[in-house]
Amino acid sequence: MNDSLPLWAAQLAVFDTETTGVETDTSRIVSATLAILGENGEITERYDWLLNPGVEIPDSAVRVHGITTEVARSSGIDAAVGIAQITERIAQLIERGLPLVVYNAPYDLSLLAAEQRRYGVAGAAIAPVLDPLIIDKQLDRFRKGKRTLVAVSEHYGVELGNAHDAGEDAIASGKVMQQLARKYASTLPDDLEALHAAQAEWARAQAENFQDYMRRVRDPNFVADGAWPIRS
């Protein structure tokens, strides 16, 4: 099966964060993982961070990822240092020619951008990005059921160990992306720049469709932001 994996998916950088909340402009990163996957989904490099976000971690967030304020303060590195390190490492992996896989990229990457502004860390443009959520919704749009990472991993036969652990989620996202690449090799652009651009258009159209639906059935003023991979 590996011989059907497109060349662009044979080596992927993967990224995920766990945070203090859901709002990208105010939430803080608590943990993060960057890794590189080989063509069989094996981890060839891995970098993990535990940050002291400098604020209390709400109980609602602790229930998701299990990292308490006490643990972050006692074992985490200074948030400004961590954000600088994450930013530098992402830039290095992209410089090496690796696409960055981020499931629901506008969440993690917008939050990272907000953290960079908060601590005065200069962040370069992040591209190409591969977002399995956008690609799956585009190419299997009529499939019923949830599109969470847990649900999509199960659909594509990818084992997800401890969900809502940055490392487990990042690695599962990369493996899902490789399954998508195999299944839709003849459909997806074989050029990473073209695939990045296609996802931006797909994300915009998906948001417009969702906005139209929500305005019909729930809230006539509902707005869905279709910016991808980073929302302003």
N, C-alpha and C positions, 0 to 999 in steps of 0.2 A: 504493500500500500504506500510505502514511503516514496516509491518512484513516481507517484502521481502528485506528490506535494510540489507546488510551484517553487521555483528557486527563491523567490522573494520571501517565502514563508519558512525557509529551511533554517533560518537563524533569526530569532525575534528577541527584542528587549521587551520586558513586561514591567508594569508599574501599577501599584495600588497604595491607597492610604487608608488609615482609620483615623477618625476625627472626633471633635467635641460636639458636632452637631450636623445639621443638614444644610444650613445657609452658607453658601460659598464665600460670601463677603465678610462674614463675621466668625465663622467656625475656625478652629485651629487644628493643625495636623498633630496627631499623637504618635502614630507609628507609620512607617512607610517601608516598602520593599521595592527594589529594582533587581531584576535578574535577567539572565540571558538563557533562552531555551534553544537546544539543538533540534535537528530534524525529527528526532524521536520523542521530543518533549522533555528531554533530559536537561537538567540544570547545569550549565557550564560555568556560570558566574552568578554570585548572589551578594546583594548589599542590603542590610537591614538597619533601620533607625528606630530608636525610641526617643521621643522628644518630651521635654518638659514644656508644655504649651504656655505656661505662665498664667493660666487661668484655671479655675475649678473645672473638672471634667464632670458634666451632669450625670446623674444616675441613669438617665435614659441612654446615654452613650456608653456608659460602663456595661449596661446590660447587653449591648450589642457586641462590643469587642473585648470586654473584660479588663480593661486597663484603668485602674483607679487613679485619682489625683495623687495619692500617696506613693504609688508605684512610679508614676511619671516623674514626680519630684525627686524621689530618692535614686532612681536609676536612669532617668532620661537626661540627654544632653540639652544644653541651652537651645531654645527654639531657633534663634537667629543663626547659630552655628549649623544646626541640622538643616535648615532651609538652604543655606549656602552650599552645603555638601550635596544635598539632593539635586539642586540646580546644576552644579558642576558635573555630577555624575551623569545626569540625563544628557547634557551637552556632549560629554565624551562619547557616550554610546551612539548618539545620532551622528557625531563626527566620524565614527567608525562605519557608518553606512547602515546601521540597524534601524528598522522601523520600530516605533514605540507602541506597544499594545496597551490600551487602557479601556476597560469596560465602562461604558458611560463616561467617556472622556471629558465632557463639559463639567462634570462634577469635580473630579480630581484635579484637572488642569486649571480650572477657574479658581479653585481653592488654593492651589499652589501659587498662582499668579497673585492672589490677594495676600498671601503670606510673603511673597517676594516684595510687594509694595510696602507691607507693614514693617519689614526689617531692612529695607533699602538694598535688597539683593537684586542685581541686574539679571534679568532672565532673557535669554535669546529665544527666538521663535522655535517652537517645537513642531517639527515635521520631518518625515511623514509619520502620521499617527494612524493606527488601525484600531477601530472601535467595533468589537464583535457585536455589540448591541445594535448599532446602526445597520451593520451589514446583514445580520440575521433578520431584522425587521424588514429590510428591503427585499431580500431574496426569498424569504419564506413568510410573506406578509399576511397570509390568510390562516396561518397556524393559530389555533386557539390556545389559551393558557397564558400564564405569566411569562415575562421576559426577564425575570431576575437572573442573576448569575447562577444561583442554585438551580433554577428551573432549566435554563439554557444548557448548563453543564450536563444535567441529567439527560436532556434531549439528545445531546451529541455524544453521550457515552463517556464523558470526562469525569473522573473522580475528583470531587471537591471535599477535602478533609474537614478542616475546621473553618467553616464559613465565617466571614467577618474577621479573619486574621489576614493582615495585609499580604503576607507571603503566600498563603494558600490561595487567596483570591487572585493575586497577580499571576501565579503560575497556572491556575485553572483558566484564566482569561486567555493566556497564550495558547494553551492546548485547544481551547474552543476555537480560537482563530485558525489554528492549523487544520482543524476538522472542517471549518468553513472553507478554507483554501482548497482542501482536497475535493470537497463536494462541489464547489462552484468554480473550479479551476478554469473551465471554458467560458464562464460568464464574467468573472471579475477581470478588471484591467490587469495586465501583467507588468505594468509600470507603476511603481509606488507613488510617484507624483500624481499620476492620473487617478489612482485609487484614492489618494487623499482628497483630491478635488471632487471626486464622485461622492464620497461620503459627506462632504460639506453640503452638496446639493441634496442628497438623500435626507440628511438631517433637517434641512430647511423644509422640504416637502412633507416629511413626517410630522413636523411640528405644526405646519399649516393644517394638515388633515385632522390632527388631534384637536387643534384650536376650534376648527369648524364643528367637530363633533361635540365638544364641551359646550360651545355656545348654543347648539341646538337643544341639548338635553339637560343642561344644568345651569350655566351662567352666561348670559349674553355678552358679558364684558370680559370673559376669560381670555388670557393672553398666554400663548406658549412661545417660549424663546427658542428659535431654531438655530442660533449661532453654534458653530462647531469648528474646531474642538475646544475652543475657549470662549466663554461668554464674557462680554464686557461689563 
